[in-house]
Amino acid sequence: MRLAQYLAHAGITSRRKAEILIAEGKISVNGMVVRQPATDIDPEIDQVYFEGRPVFIEKKIYLLLNKPSGVISSVSDPHGRKTVIDLLPELPQRIYPVGRLDYETQGLLLLSNDGYFTNLMLHPRYEMKKTYQARVSGRVKHSLIEKLRQGIKLEDGWTAPAQVHILHTSARESLLEITLHEGRKRQVRRMCQAIGHPVIHLERTAFAFLTLKGVAPGSYRYLNPAEVNKLIGLAREGQI
């Protein structure tokens, strides 16, 4: 493995900046300062140090959490509100939410310490699908559903086409299933507000092929290697 790649995987900095650190003589391997970014190392044998401190690659972990309403998608909160990290046990790795669900929204949220994975899941070019169930006020007309499907104008521009279905409707409220690959702030809520049917309750029920099956609100599970590899494969397909 290239030394700069090792530093990037360890979370020290980006690979490009790692090459600068190496050239500046801030990295040593087995007690010797190394200045060549193209240096190869064996992570199982060689000892790498950054300004005298040992550098280790953390084991990558991937969690699926069923976030309850009233919890923020952050590692900490200056106002003392409960965060998604508070719902997890003590872990040796420092993990981060993969994207966000707003304070009132519940449902499927991924967490990881893998920056490469996180970027694949979030960047718009990879078009990872997220599915929501939105309970909205009033009976939604099919003409408005068609508007949501085709794209609707919000204050930050037109939304991309979405998959929208009515699961249930009554005179007072409707239950919509909305699948989209964008990730704008409070997007589903703003889309429903734009057609005159504000959201009463919102839940993310799926991320790509992942669902909340067997995971109660406030609980979590680890993704297995097959699931992680499948998610990465889907993201790469979306890039083609």
Buried (B, 14 or more C-beta within 10 A) or exposed (E): BBBBBBBBBBBBBEBEEBBEBBBEEBBBBEEEEBEEBEBEBEBEEBEBBBEEEEBEBBEBBBBBBBBBBEBBBBBEBEEEEEBBBEBEEEEEEEBBBBBBBBEEBBBBBBBBBBBEBBEBBBBEEBBBBBBBBBBBBBEBBEEBBEBBBEBBEBEEEEBEEBEBEBEEBEEEBBBBBBBBBEBBEBBBBBBBBBBEBBBBBBBBBBBBEBEBEEBEBBEBBEBEEEBBEBBBEBBEEBEE
